[in-house]
């Protein structure tokens, strides 16, 4: 006898199935029939839990927003020094993508759409929350004189996110998402070099020659 699952449980299962299928194929090719098969329900049952396929992808973005931001916030608060917290956030984001390779496929595909959509708006909210977290850490680093004087914090946040996105794009191109973990420390080191204040001894030398 099939046990009837609560709606929120089925919704979570369908979201997980959507991400798993998006890791294997274009999200546009993920059908409700495939989702139903992955979860073990009828196609009609899918629409008892979600109004349409767009609603499923909106739930995917909501899951990503909550889960990714929770991981990044936990990584940031685990370190007292803001630069160490930034590194932890960088690595936590990479780990998330390695675990959920379907996420960037969903986001990249939606951002290619010329028109505004509820899904694209969900991605914007996610990125705004991400930038807010980064800006807070960068402001702390600036206040503690860990950044080069005059560092453009907004540009630094863009560089941070762009560095992760570059790693993601390359890993998707070569079909080896796990390779990100080996490359990430070196990429973050370059980001760090770009914005970090020089050591105190080097600063004194620079000031003496000024």
N, C-alpha and C positions, 0 to 999 in steps of 0.2 A: 504494500500500500504506500503510495507517495505521500510524504509528509508535506503539508502546506507550510511554506515559509512566510514569516512576517515580511511586509513590504520593504522595510528598511534593510532587512537581510538580503532579500532578492536584489534590491537596488545595488547594494555593495557588491554582490556577486557579478551583476551585469557590468558594473564599472570596472571591476578587475578583469573580466573577460574582454571588455572593449580594449583595455590597455594591452593585454596579452596579444590580442589579434592585431592591434596596431603595430606591435613590435615585429610582426611577421609580414605585413602587407600594408598598402596604402590605407589610411583610415577611411578614405572615400569608398573603398571596396569592402569595408566591414559591414555586412548586412545584419538585419535583425534575425534572419534565419540562422546565420552563423553564431550570433550571440546566444540565441535560444539553444542551439545544439551544444555550445560550450558549457552552458549552465545546467542543461538537462531539463529544459522546460519546452513547451510548445511556443511557436512564434506568436500566437495570439496572447499567450501569458505575458510576453514581454510588454505588451501595451496595457496590461493591467497595472504595471509598475511604473511605466514611463509613457507619457502622452505620444511621443514620437522619437525618432532617432536623434534629433537635435537635443532633446531633453537629456538623452543619455550622455552625449558629449558635454553638455553643460554640467552634468553631475561629475563627469571625469575631471573637468577643470576645477570644480569646487573641491573635489578630493585632492587634487594636486596642490591647490592653494593652501588647504589646511595642513596636509601632511608635509609638504616641502617647507612651508614657513615654520612649522613646529620644529622640524629638524634643524633648520638654520638658526632659529632662535635658541634652541638647546645648545648647539655648537658654539654660538656666540657667548652665551652666559657661562659656559664652562671655563672661560679664560678671562683673567682680570686685565691682561694687557690687550689693548685694542688691535694691535697688529697680529698678535697670536689669535685673537678672535676672528679677524678677517681671514686668516689662513684656514682656520677650522671651518668657517662658513664655506669657503671655496671648496674644500675637500668634501664637506657634507653634501654640497650640491652635486659634485661629481659622483659621489657614491649613490645618490638618489637616482641619477640618470642611468647609471650602470644597472641598478636594480629595476628601473622602470623605463626601458628604452623606447616604449611606445609613446611616452609623454612628449618628447621633442618632435616626433613625427606628427602628432596631433596639433601641436602649437605651430610648427612651421607651415603645415598645410593651411591652417586657418588664416595665418597672417598673410598668405599669398592672395587671399580673396580681396578684390578691389572694394567691395561694399562693406559697410559696417554691419556687424551681426552681433547678437547677444553673446555668442561664443568668443568673438574677438574682444568684446567689452570685458568678458571674464578674464581673458588673458591680460588685458590692460590693468585690471585691478590687481592681479597677481604681481605683475611687474612693478606697479606702484608700491605695493607693500614690501617687495624685495628692495627697491631703491630706498625706501624709508629706513629699513634695517641697516643697509649699507651706509647711508648718510649719517646715521647715529654713530656707528663705529668709526667712520672717518672723522667726524667731529671730535670724538674722544681722542683719536690719535693726534689730531691737530692741536687740541688743548694740552696734550701731554708732550708736545714738541717732537713727536715721532715722524712727522711729515716734513718734507722740504717746505720752507717758508713760501707762502704764496700758492701752494698747491690748489688747483681748481677741483673742489670736492665733487661737483657734479660730473666733471670729465673723468675723475678717478672712478666714480661709480659706474660710468659707462664702460670704461676700460675693463673693470672687474667683470661685469656681466658679459661683455664682448669676449673676454678671454675664455670664459666657460663655454659660451656659445660656439666659439671657434673650435674648441676641443670636441664638443658634441658633433659639430658638422663633419669634422675630419673622421671621427670614429664611425659615423653613419656611412660616410663615403667608402671607407675601407671594410665596413662590415664587421668591425671588431670594437664593440662599445667598451669592453673591459680594458682595452688599451689605454683608455683615458686615465685610469688610476696611476699608471706608470709615468705618464707625461705630466700630470697635474702639478706635482711638486715643483718641477722645473719652470712651468709656465707661471705659477704663482711667484716664484723667486724673481722672475723678470718683472712682474707687476710690482713687487715689493721694491726692487731696485729703482723703479721709475718714480716712486712717490716718497720713499723713506728719506728722512733727514740723514745727512752724513754723520758718521761717528763724531763725538765731541772733539777729539784730537784733530780730525780733518777740518772741522768747522773753525777751530782756532787758527789753523794754518791758513785757511782761506781768508779769514778776517784780517790776519796780519799782513797779507799781500794786497788787501783791498785798498 
